[in-house]
């Protein structure tokens, strides 16, 4: 029996044993035939698709070799000279003859069709949806997803998958299990913010879970996103949902739950198909989640707790905050410091109050001072006195809101916070001292401005702590790589990639995507595009002289001797040392020993090195070689490495 999987990396099983489908272009032949769903693909079309419209003169012969090789893989016991029965020749080309149940993409489509047409018990529908979604092990046609011939099919399967997620959510809601579906729907909406049906389902699930504020916040974000991206208002379904929530319409109440019957699979399918835009299920961070849970318990028993969450870009600060919110189940209000210029002062607090005031109107005496943050009045004084009374009104309102029950406030990206946002935070912290509020503030450790340091100092006496996110533990990093790539990496390979990425979750996810598309070897030879963009941005924030010094350091290797770097850089000692200090402070370098620096990740080194033009690189290697010959003639290994690199 032959089974072919394309919902993730291309995998072929023959009699339940995974077999190697060959080189990338040979694998692409098989994927192209799967994409045709059993229809004949003309040889000319195959040649055009495989060689992007420009097949070489002997391409047909090469294609025939690929087909012959694949037939041996798919039918290893076929007798010589007997016709193939799986990959068949049918004029004017080739076709794949497999049962629909033996190809995951075909089976998935059949299940979604059955799911959409069924009018069955919701428990049965959920089980059917789980079976369909469980077929996915990564992005569809991961290895060839960028090919022009694959893109329409990839988009079609992604649409079917989104439909399946939404039909499953509807089935769970019909079982009266609203809270259970919230995390999956939240992840789905973040991956597909323009899908109004997904937003409607998430809003309904939140409302039925007793989270009216969060439901209204989701609707508000959807409205803003539709306006920003498409210039349109929400459709009738979302407008009706908002109106129904505000008047607490009776028909929104959920049916009586049947927890003893609902179909929960042993392993809930995650969402690997949505690519880098999705909100991934949190991997690891057990100790950090326990610390946040303990802080929440103290907030409930003793009063307001402030937890600062720090880490480099991609460390998972927002994901940890989301996981904490899901763990607690408290009402939560988010405020994000915008990256773009032109946002009104204290914008994060406007978002927080916008969420909360949708279900708890401020008292009459607070309405006027809060008007500027709620965008109903622009005449409030913005001087120091006006800011003081504004912050006091925010604190008074939050204290009253927390009187209804514990409350969670999340301020994200506070490294970009304006002064008024931080002033309100400093003042509110004192007013909320006895209120059951957990306030999380996430920031990038390499971008924290001086004004944030002043806020830390002002809150030194408050009940606060810092949770610093470093790289994932080796086992957690390996789990993430295997989950997101769909490849069963060996322990040694996974450990090496964990070291290469420094355990950074974003870097690990991008590396996993590279593995899924090009294989494990590519992950050690190239920097994933998403990672490269992040690192270029971090490097680009350094002064120009510091960037030059880092390029010199990259030529020396992962570890660099500072004295040798001073010789090679040819700059004043203070200039080089200032550059290294800036790189250490931003987390690009570490200091493993006196007089030595080390790149925090091999990916940082590779990005700098590969972005340096070849001519400049070879000249730098020649300069290093000359310096070593003069100062360290006994270091044979280093001399050989730079001599070889000089002539590349």
N, C-alpha and C positions, 0 to 999 in steps of 0.2 A: 504494500500500500504506500502511495506517495502523498505527502502533505506539503503544501507550500504556504509560507507565511510572508506577507508583505506589510502587515500592520505593525510596523517597526522595522528592524533590520531584516533583510531577506534571509529566510531560513528554509532549508529543505530537509525533510525527514523521509527516509525510505525504510519501511518496516520498523518504524519507531526509533530509528537511529539517525541522528543529525549527520548530514553529509556536506562536504565542501562543494559549493556550486562553481568554484573556479575564480578566475580573475575578474576585476570589476566590469569590464565590457561584456564578458560572457554572462555574468550575473544580470547585467542590464538586459540582455536578450530574453532571459527568463522572465524578468519583471515586466518587460514590454508585452510579452505574450499573456501574462496574468492580467495586465491592464486591458487587454482586448476581450477578456471574459469568455474565452472559448472560440471567439470568431477568428477567422483566418486573417493574418497580417501579411500583406504582400511583401515579397523580398525587397522590392524597391523601397517601400515605406520603412522597413526595418533598417536598411542601409542609411536612408536619410535621417532617421531618428537617432541611430547610434553614432553617426558621425556629424550630426548637426548640419545636415544639408550638403556636406562636402566630403562624401566618401572617397577614399584613395582609390587608385586604379585597381588594386587587388582586393578590394573590400568584400566582394561577393565570396571569394575563396576563404577569406578570414571568417565570414559569417558561417559558412558551411562547416568550418572547423569547430566553431563555437557550438553549433547545433549538434554535431557529432559527439563532442565532449559532454554536452548536457544529456544526451540520450544515454550515454554510458553511466552517468551519475543517476539518472532517474530510473533506468531499467538495467541494473548491473547484471541480472541473470538472463537477459535476452540473448537468444541464440543468434549467432552471426548470420547475416543475410535475411533475417526475418524482419518484417515491417515493425517499426516503432508503434507503440500504442498510446504513449503519453504525449511526447512532442512529435506530432505527425507532420508529414509533408502533404499539403493539399494545395493544388494550383490556385492562385499564383504565389503561394508562400508557405507559411507554417502556422500551426495552431496548437493549443494546449488542450488535451482531452482528459479532464479530471472531473470527478463529481464535485458539485458546488460545495458540499460539506468538507471537501479536502483542501480548499483554499480559503484562508481566513477572511479575506476581503469579500469573497462571494458569499460565504456563510453569514458574515456580518450584515450584508445588504438584505439577505433573505429574512434574517431575524428582525431587522428594523421594519421591513415591510409588514411582517406578521404583527409586530408590535403596534404599528400605526393603524392597522385594519382591525385589530382585535377589540372586542367589547367584553372583556373577561373580567374576572375578579381582580382587584388591584394587587393582591398578593401574587397571583400568577403573572400579572404584567410586570411587576418588579423583578421577579425571577427571570423572566424572559429578557428584560433589559440588562440585568446583571450578566447574563450569559453573553449577550451581544457586546457589552462594554468590556467584558473580561477577555475578549479576543485581542484587544489592543496591547501592544508591548512597546509602543513608541510612535513617533510620527509616521503616517502612512507613506510607504515607498521611501523610507528614510534615506536610502543610499542613492536614489535617483530623483529626489523630490524637486531638484532645481532644473531638471530637464524639461524642455518645452512640451514633449509628448506626455509627461507624467503630471504636469501641473493641473490640467482640468480634472483628472481623476482624483488627485490629492484633495483638491478643493471640494469635489463632490462627496468624497468620503468624510471629510471634515464636517460638512453640512449635515450628513446623515448622523454622524456621531453627536453633534450638538442636539439634533432632534431626539436621539435616543436618551441623552442625559435629561432633557426636559420631560419626555414621556415618563421616564423612571421617577422623576421628582413628582410629577402629577399623581402617579400611582401611590407613592409614599404618603403624599398629602391626603389622598382619599382613604388611606388606612388610619388617619388621625395621628400620624407620627411626624408632625411638623418639625419639631426640634431636631429630629434625627437627620433630616435632609438639609438643614441650613448650611453646614460646612461644605457639602458638595456643591450646592447651588451658589454659595458665595464664591468658590473657586471658579465655577463656570461663568458667572457674571463678570468676574475680573478678567477672564480670558476673552469674553465676548460681550463687551459693554454695550454694543449697539443692538443686541437681541432683546427686543422688548418683551417677548414671552418669558425669557429667562429672568428678566428683572421683575416681571409680574409674579412669577412663582416664588422668587426669593422674598419679595415683599410680603406675599401672603404667608409664607412659612415663618417669617420673623413675627408678623402680627399674631399668628396663632401660637407662637412661642412666648407671648407676653412681652415682646420687644417692639412696641409701637414706635419708639424714637428711632430705633435702627431701621425699621421699615420705611419711615418717612425720609430718613437720611439717604437710603438707597434710591428712593424715587427722586430726591433732589439731585443727587449725583447723576442719575440717568438723564434728567432734564438738562443739566448743564452740559453733559457730554454730547447729547444730541444737538444742542445748540452750537457748541464749539466745533464739532466735526462736520455736521450736515446743515446747520442753520435751520433746523426744524424743531417743532414742539413734539412732545410725546404723543403717541397715538391714543385713540379713544379708550383702549383697555387700561393704560397706565393712568390716564386722567381720571377714569372712573374709580380705579383702585385708590388713588389718593383721596378722592372725595369720600369714598366709603370708609376709609380708615379714620379720617377726621371726624366723621359722625358715628363711628363705631357701628357700622351696619351689621345687623344680625346675621345676614347670610354669609359673612366672613368667618363666623365661628366654625371650628373644625368638627368633623364627625367624631363620634365616640371612638377612642383608640382601641386597637386590638393587638396589644404588644405581644401576646402569646402566639400570634400567628404570623407576624411579619417575616418576610423572607430576607434574612441577612446572610450573605455568603461568608464563608470562612475568611476570605481575604477580599476586602472591599476594593473594587477597581479604582485606581488612581486616575489621573488625567494626563498621561504622558504625551497625548497627541496634540496638545495645544501649543507646544513649542515654548520659547523663552518668555512669552508674555503672560503665562499663567501664574497663579499663586500656588506654588508647590506645597504638598503635604510636608510638614516639618520633619526632618530627619535629625535624630540626635537631640542635643540641647536638653537632656533630662535634668541635669543639675540646675541649669538656668531656669527651667520651668518650675522646678521645686522652689527656687528662691523667690520667684514671682508669686507663687501660690502662698508661700509663707508671708510675704509682704501684704498680700490681700487679706490674709487672716488677721494680721496685726491691724490693718486699716479698719476692718470690720469691728475689731474688739477695742482698739485704742484710739483710732482717729487717723487722719490723712497720712499716707505714706507716699513718698516720691521716689521713683526708681529711674535712674538714668541708664539707658541702654546705649552702649558705645560699640563701635566696630568700624572696620574699613568698609568701603563700598562692596556690596555683595555678601557681607557677613551674615545677613538674615535678621536684621534688627526689626524690620516691619513684620516679617513672618513670625518672629518670636512674640511680638505684641499681639498679632492676630491669634496665635495659638493660645496665649494667655486669656484673651477675651473669650475664646471658645471654651476654654477649660472652666472659667468662672461662671459664664452665663449671666453676668451682671449687665444692666444697661450700659452701653458704651457710646461715647461721643469722640469722634476723631477730629483733629485739627492738623492740617498739613501746611508746612511753610513752603510757599510756592517757589519754584526755581526761576520763574520768569520775573522780569522787572514790571513795575507798575501796579502790583497788588496793593490794596488799601492797607494801612497800618493795622497790626494785630489781626491779620486775616485768619490765622488758626483759631483764635477765640471766636471769631464770627462763625466759623464752621461748627465749633462746639456748641455755641449758643443756638445756632440755627437748628441743630438736631434736637436739643433738649426743649426749646421753647415751642416746638411743634406739638408737644403733648402736655407741657406744663407751662402755661403762660406766666410771665413774671408778674409779681404784685404791682399794683398801680404806681407805687412810689419808686419802683425800679425801672419802669417802662421808659421813662424819659432818658435817664443816663445810659441805658443800654441801647438806645435808638441807633446810635452811630454804628455799633457793631452789627445790629440787625438790619442795617441799610434802610431804615425808615425815616431817618432824619440826618442831614449832613451838617446841621448847625451847631453841634456840640463842640465846645472849645477843645482845641487840640494842644493847648499849652500844658505846662506841668500840673497846674491845679486841676484842669479838666481831666487829664490822664489819671490823676489820683482818684478822683471821684468815680471815673469810669471803672477803674480796677476794683474799687470798693464795691461798686454795684455788681460786678461779675462775681466777686466773692460771696456777697450776700445771696445772690440768686443761686449759686451752686450749693451753698450751705442749705438753703431751703429745699432744693431738689434732692439733695442727699438725705433729707429728713424723710423722704418716701421710701428709702432703702439704699443699700450700698451702690456706689456709682464708680464707673471706670472712665477716666479721661486719658486719651492718648494724643500727645503732641509729637508729630513725626517730622524728621529732618530739621530739628531745631538749630543745627549749625547754620541754617539760612534764616534764622528768626531775626526780625527787626527789633529795635530797642523797645518799642511799645509792647510787643508780644512778651518779651522777657520781663518788662516792668510789671505787667499784669500777673505773670507767673510768680514773681517774687512777692508781690503783695497778697495774692490769693492764697499762697501756701500758708501764710500766717492765719488768715481768716478761716481756713478749712481745718485747722489743727485738730478739732474734736469731731470732725465729720467723717463718716465712713466712705472715704474716697481713696482710690488707688490711682495715682497720676504717673503715667509712664511718659518719659521724654527721650526720644531716640535721636542720636546724632552720629555723624561720621567723625571718628576720632582724629582723622588726618585733616579735617577742615574746621575744627572748633575755633571760632574767633575769640579775641580777647574779651568781648562783651559777654560771652558765655562763661568765661572764667569769673567775671564779676558776679554773675548770677549764682554760680556755685559757692562763691565766698559768702554771698548774702544769705544763702540757704544752709550754711554750714551747721547752724543750730537746729535746723528742721530734721524731722525723721526721714532721712533720705539715704540712699545707697546707690552704688553704681554696679551694673552688671556688664562686664566687658566681654564681648564676643570675639574669641580668637578662632583659629581654624578648627574644623570638626575633628574629633578623634579618628584614628586610623580606621577602625571598624565602621564607624558611621560614614566616613568618606567613601569607603569601599561599597557599603550598602547603597549609597546615593548613586555612585557610578554605575553599579549593576542595574539598579532600578530604572534609571533614566536612559541608559544606552540599550537595554535589552540584551546585553552581552554578558555571559558568565565569565568575567575576568578572573584570572588566577590571582591568588593572594599576593604574589610578588609584584605583578603588574599593577594591581590596585594600590598597593602600598607605595610604589614608585610614583604613581599619578597623584596620590594624596600629598606626597612630599613636594612634587612639582607645583601643585596648585596652592600649597600651604593650607589645605583643608578649607579654603574659601568656598562656600556653597555655590555662589554664582559661577566661579571658575570651574568647579566640579561639574555643574550642570552643562555649561558650554562645552567642556571637554567630553562629557557623555554624548552630547549631540554630534560632536566630531567623530567619536568612536562609532556611533550608529551609522553615520554617513560614509566614513572612509576606513574604518577599522582601527584596532587598538594601536597599531604602529604609527598611524598619523598623529595620534594624540601626544606622542613624545617628540615628534618632529616639527610640529606647527603650533602656533598660538591661535586658538579659536577666535573667530572674528569678533564675537561679542566681548571676549576678554580683552582683546587688543584695543578695542575702542575705549573700554573703561580705563585701562592702564595708560593709554595715550592721554586721556583727559587728566589723570592724576599727575602724570609727568609734566604735562603742559602747564600746570599751575605753578610749577617751580620757576624761579628766575632763569633767564637764558643761560647764564654762566653755570648754574647748577646743572642744567640739562646737558651742557657740554661735558662737564666733569663726569656725569653718570655715563655718558657714551664712552668716555675713556675707560671708566671702571668696567663697563660691559665687555670691552675687548680683553681685559685681564681675566675675566671669568667670574664664576659664581662668588668666589671669595677673592678679595683684593687686599693687597698689602698697601697701607696708606703711604709709606715712604716711596714705594715703587710708583704709585699713582701720582705722587707729587713730581717725580722725575718725568713721567710721561706727559702729564698735563701741561707742563711748561708754564704754569701760572703761579702767581704769588701764593705762598702757603696759606695765608688767611682766606684767600678766595676759594681755594680747594676745600679747606676745612669748613668754611661757612656752607659750601655746597653740600658736603657730606652731612653736616648737621641738619640742614633743611630736609635732606632725603631721609634721614633717620627719624626726624620728627613727624614726617608724613607717612611713615611706615613702609617706605620703599626699600630701605636698608636697615640692617641690624648691626650691632657691634658685638660679635661673638667673643672677641678678645681685644686687649689694648693694641692699638696700631693696626687693626684689621676691620674691614667692613664686609658684609655679606648681603647679597640681594635677598629680600624677604621671600620671594618666590622665584623659581627658575623662569616663570612666565614673564616676570619683570625684566630679567636679564635678556631673554629671547626677544621681547618686544623692542627694547633699546637696540640690541645688536642688529636685528633684522631691519629696523627702520633707518639704520646708518647706511648710507650709500656704499656700494662695494669698493669704489675707489678710495673713499675715506677710510674704510675698514682696513684695507690692505696696507695703506700708508701707516695707520696706527699700529698694526701688527709689526710692521717693519721698525717703527720707532721703539716699540716694546722690546723687540729682539735686540736691537742695538744697545738698549739700556741694560738688558740682562747680560749680554756678552761682556759689558764693561763692569757690571757690579756683581753679578751672580753667575759666573761661568760654569759653576758646578751643577746648576739646576738644569740637568739635561732634558728632563721631560718638558719643562716650560719652554726651553729653547727650541725643541723639536716642534711643539704645538704652534708656536708663533711663526717659525720658519715655514711650516706647511700652510698656515693661514695667510701668510704674506703673499704666497704665490697662487692663491685660489682664483 
